[in-house]
């Protein structure tokens, strides 16, 4: 249903949902553990599954995992906003200089790679990490980003180039 509410649950719905949770719970918990405090990962994954259950009629059966990752991105953004205790007018715009305490980057042990990823934009970093950590490319990456397949391919290519350039700049000084 388009309003985000589901029709009464059937046994088929329950079977589908049980399979989705079994198949994708580890991937979702890892997604959140890489991007924030580990103690929040299970709860955030549960939030995504709760959304999937409520919106089960809207989840594309042929692309469940990309839909879950897209929803996880929104869930994580909402969670991070809750942690910021600032009046709305004082909340800074998302930018590369916000990265200093970024949990995604703190998971990287290599300081040079971390530095190169800090210097690319937030969108490029998200694309690169979805590709490298979650193994997404092509149609799945497009679905998570909410763009066309060719757009996702181009975005990944541009992000890789920016990372290569940033890496090269870091090694030349």
C-alpha positions as CSV (number, residue, x, y, z in Angstrom):
1,X,0.0,0.0,0.0
2,X,1.3,3.4,-0.8
3,X,0.5,5.0,2.6
4,X,3.1,2.8,4.4
5,X,0.5,0.6,6.1
6,X,0.2,-3.0,5.2
7,X,-2.9,-5.1,4.7
8,X,-3.7,-7.7,7.4
9,X,-0.9,-10.2,7.6
10,X,-1.2,-13.6,5.9
11,X,0.8,-16.8,6.5
12,X,2.6,-16.0,3.2
13,X,3.6,-12.6,4.6
14,X,4.9,-14.2,7.8
15,X,6.8,-16.8,5.9
16,X,8.3,-14.2,3.6
17,X,9.3,-11.9,6.5
18,X,10.8,-14.8,8.5
19,X,12.9,-15.6,5.4
20,X,14.0,-12.0,5.0
21,X,15.1,-11.7,8.6
22,X,17.0,-15.0,8.5
23,X,18.7,-14.2,5.2
24,X,19.6,-10.5,5.8
25,X,19.9,-9.9,9.6
26,X,23.6,-10.5,9.7
27,X,24.2,-8.1,6.7
28,X,22.1,-5.4,8.3
29,X,23.8,-5.7,11.7
30,X,27.2,-5.5,10.1
31,X,26.1,-2.5,8.1
32,X,25.2,-0.6,11.3
33,X,28.2,-1.9,13.3
34,X,30.5,-0.5,10.6
35,X,28.9,2.9,10.7
36,X,28.2,3.5,14.4
37,X,28.4,2.2,17.9
38,X,28.2,-1.6,17.9
39,X,25.8,-1.6,20.8
40,X,23.2,0.2,18.6
41,X,23.6,-2.1,15.6
42,X,21.0,-4.7,16.7
43,X,18.4,-2.1,17.6
44,X,18.9,-0.2,14.3
45,X,18.6,-3.4,12.3
46,X,15.4,-4.2,14.2
47,X,14.0,-0.8,13.3
48,X,14.7,-1.6,9.6
49,X,13.0,-4.9,9.9
50,X,10.0,-3.3,11.6
51,X,9.8,-0.9,8.7
52,X,10.0,-3.8,6.3
53,X,7.2,-5.6,8.0
54,X,5.0,-2.4,8.1
55,X,5.8,-1.7,4.4
56,X,5.9,-5.3,3.3
57,X,3.6,-4.6,0.3
58,X,6.1,-2.0,-0.9
59,X,9.3,-4.1,-0.6
60,X,10.3,-5.3,-4.0
61,X,10.6,-9.1,-3.8
62,X,13.3,-9.2,-6.4
63,X,15.5,-6.6,-4.6
64,X,14.9,-7.0,-0.8
65,X,18.5,-6.4,0.3
66,X,18.9,-3.1,-1.6
67,X,15.6,-2.0,-0.2
68,X,16.8,-2.9,3.3
69,X,20.1,-1.0,2.8
70,X,18.3,2.1,1.5
71,X,16.0,2.0,4.5
72,X,19.0,1.4,6.8
73,X,20.6,4.6,5.4
74,X,17.5,6.6,6.4
75,X,17.4,4.9,9.8
76,X,21.0,5.6,10.5
77,X,20.6,9.3,9.4
78,X,17.6,9.6,11.8
79,X,19.6,7.9,14.6
80,X,22.5,10.3,14.1
81,X,20.3,13.3,14.2
82,X,18.8,12.2,17.5
83,X,22.3,12.2,19.0
84,X,22.9,15.9,18.1
85,X,21.6,18.2,20.8
86,X,21.5,21.4,18.8
87,X,18.7,23.8,17.9
88,X,17.8,23.2,14.3
89,X,19.2,26.6,13.2
90,X,22.6,25.6,14.7
91,X,22.9,22.2,13.0
92,X,25.8,22.3,10.5
93,X,25.4,21.2,6.9
94,X,26.8,17.7,6.1
95,X,30.3,18.2,4.7
96,X,33.7,16.6,4.5
97,X,34.8,18.5,7.6
98,X,32.2,16.7,9.7
99,X,34.1,13.4,9.2
100,X,36.4,13.8,12.1
101,X,34.3,11.6,14.4
102,X,32.7,9.6,11.7
103,X,32.3,6.0,12.9
104,X,32.5,4.6,9.3
105,X,36.0,6.0,9.0
106,X,37.2,5.0,12.5
107,X,36.6,1.4,11.5
108,X,39.5,1.7,9.0
109,X,42.9,0.9,10.4
110,X,44.9,2.3,7.6
111,X,45.4,6.0,8.3
112,X,46.2,6.8,4.6
113,X,43.1,5.2,3.4
114,X,41.1,6.9,6.1
115,X,42.6,10.2,5.1
116,X,41.8,9.7,1.5
117,X,38.2,8.7,2.2
118,X,37.9,11.8,4.5
119,X,38.8,14.0,1.6
120,X,36.1,12.7,-0.8
121,X,32.6,13.9,-0.4
122,X,30.0,12.2,1.8
123,X,28.1,10.8,-1.1
124,X,31.2,9.4,-2.8
125,X,32.2,7.8,0.6
126,X,28.8,6.3,0.9
127,X,28.9,4.8,-2.6
128,X,32.5,3.5,-2.1
129,X,31.6,1.8,1.2
130,X,28.4,0.3,-0.1
131,X,30.4,-1.2,-2.9
132,X,33.4,-2.3,-0.8
133,X,31.7,-3.3,2.5
134,X,28.3,-4.4,1.3
135,X,29.4,-5.8,-2.1
136,X,26.9,-3.7,-4.0
137,X,27.2,-2.7,-7.6
138,X,25.1,-2.4,-10.7
139,X,21.4,-2.6,-10.1
140,X,21.6,-3.2,-6.4
141,X,23.7,0.0,-5.9
142,X,21.2,1.9,-8.1
143,X,18.3,0.8,-6.0
144,X,20.0,1.7,-2.7
145,X,20.9,5.2,-4.1
146,X,17.5,5.6,-5.8
147,X,19.0,6.3,-9.2
148,X,19.2,4.5,-12.5
149,X,21.7,1.7,-13.2
150,X,23.7,3.8,-15.5
151,X,23.7,6.6,-12.9
152,X,25.0,4.2,-10.2
153,X,27.7,2.9,-12.5
154,X,28.8,6.5,-13.3
155,X,28.6,7.5,-9.6
156,X,30.8,4.6,-8.6
157,X,33.3,5.3,-11.4
158,X,33.5,9.0,-10.3
159,X,33.8,8.1,-6.6
160,X,36.6,5.7,-7.5
161,X,38.4,8.4,-9.5
162,X,38.1,10.9,-6.7
163,X,39.4,8.4,-4.2
164,X,42.4,7.5,-6.5
165,X,43.1,11.3,-6.9
166,X,42.8,11.8,-3.2
167,X,45.1,8.8,-2.5
168,X,47.6,10.1,-5.0
169,X,47.6,13.6,-3.5
170,X,48.3,12.1,0.0
171,X,51.2,10.1,-1.3
172,X,52.9,13.0,-3.2
173,X,53.7,15.2,-0.2
